Amino acid sequence: MNISIVVAIAENCAIGKGQQLLCHLPLDLKRFKEITGGHTIIMGRKTFESLPKGALPNRKNIVLTTSGTEYPNCTTCTSLEEALEVCKEDNEVFIIGGAAVYKRGLEIADKLYITRIHHSFVDADTFFPTINTEEWTITEQQDFPTDEKHAYPYTFLTYVRK
């Protein structure tokens, strides 16, 4: 099984504010849907609760929680290890947040799908852990300028573990 992380990260490592994305980047959301569609996604409880329509369609949703709460159209697990055991037959699973799940996932991930937002959000309250670039190789990079739908320039990056 390959373990991948999907995340949009600002220049100051910010990933969210008030349990919401930092900004609206339609092409990033399209990329997320294309990458994760048909696969298992693993997220923390707060990330799940931030989704406007609940479980994401065309994906097996796993929510990490110790509260015992069940979520519609989701599998709940109490740890990342339990979640990975549940989907051990999958060829690729995606960790989609939040910060604590990313921190644990970064230790074991094989691939990172990062959207680097070329802006620092000073009022952010959630951050991605530091990526040790000596452990990763960039295999894909696409740069995008601002336009009428994207307020900030951004770059799609794909990293694989060395």
C-alpha positions, 0 to 999 in steps of 0.5 A, a space after each residue: 500500500 502507498 500512503 499519500 498526503 494531499 494538502 495545500 500549504 501557504 508559504 508560512 506552512 499554514 493550512 487552515 483557519 477556523 477549521 476552514 481552508 485558507 482560500 478558494 483555489 478551484 483548480 486545487 479542488 479539482 486536482 484533489 478530486 481527481 487524485 483521491 477519487 475512487 480511493 480511501 481518504 483518511 482524516 481527523 474528526 475536525 477535518 470531517 466536520 469542516 466538510 460542507 456536505 459530509 462524506 466526500 462522494 466516490 471515496 471511502 471516508 475514514 474518520 479518526 476519532 476517539 469519541 465513539 461518534 459514528 459519521 454517515 457514510 464513513 468508517 471510524 477508527 481510533 488511530 491512523 494505524 487502525 485506519 491503515 489496517 482497515 484499508 490494507 488491501 488498497 493500493 493507495 490511501 490518502 491522508 487529507 488532514 488535519 494537522 495532527 494526522 498530517 504530522 503522524 502521516 508525514 513519518 510514514 508517507 510515500 508520496 506528497 501531493 502539495 499545492 504550495 500557495 505563494 502567500 503567507 496567511 498571518 491569521 492562520 491557526 493550523 500549520 503543516 509540519 516542516 518537510 525535510 526536503 532531504 528525504 523527498 524528491 520532486 517528481 512533478 511541478 506545475 506553476 500557476 499565476 493569479 487569475 480571475 478565479 485564483 487570488 494567489 499564485 500557486 504550484 502543484 508539487 508531487 514529492 516521492 520519498 527517497 
